[in-house]
Amino acid sequence: MLSVSSADVFYGDLQVLWDVSFEVNEGEVVALIGANGAGKTTTLKTISGLVRPRKGAITFNGMDLTSIPAHKVIELGVVHVPEGRRLFPEMSVRENLIMGSLASGPKSHRAENIEMVYGMYPRLKERHKQLAGTLSGGEQQMLAIGRGLMAMPKLIMFDEPSLGLAPILVHDIFNTIETIKREGVTILIVEQNVKHTLHLADRAYVLENGRVVLSGTGKDLLENEHVKSAYLGI
């Protein structure tokens, strides 16, 4: 479904990704793991059209994404739930959800998708008139995920969905991601909770200093000695 091939990415004169290649097949959960500054967020931004590669190719269902503006990438079904939630804080819960359904396809299914999100997260329904900026951290993450689902993604990319959340909420977020997978949505996830992520992932890639250094099934990487020592503290 998604192919990233030999991508080099720069911020100005500073190169942050070197020859990055990986694939995500339809229906999979694929994880990108690595330390802070490894290039994981930049990789997601490059796929979603917020950053352009200087070299390499990115295709989604055979279509070249490197020349398509970000709003058109969303219309193709590639949805990015960013690190830090990036909600509209002065807008209500419901208004934030509506912002996720501006493309013609999702717009025509807006009402039913809002009810789907409210069914997944009853707390959002209870707070549908509340300003997003006044929600708790966990509620904001629920809203960010809900807004992403409103776009009816074929591929949804999560950037640190459990960041800053209490352990019980982390468990809830991963349960949500498992539910999304069961609904047939393909998932690419960046997450610091490496153990939980590798248990969830069908396959994973390890990014270090802007380069892919390891890949394999989630199970295999859980047993990899480098992964154990560098990311699992074993």
Secondary structure, 3 states (H helix, E strand, C coil): CEEEEEEEEEECCEEEEEEEEEEECCCCEEEEECCCCCCHHHHHHHHCCCCCCCEEEEEECCEECCCCCHHHHHHCCEEEECCCCCCCCCCEHHHHHHHCCCCHHHHHCHHHHHHHHHHHCHHHHHCCCCEHHHCCHHHHHHHHHHHHHHCCCCEEEEECCCCCCCHHHHHHHHHHHHHHHHCCCEEEEECCCHHHHHHHCCEEEEEECCEEEEEEEHHHHHCCHHHHHHHCCC
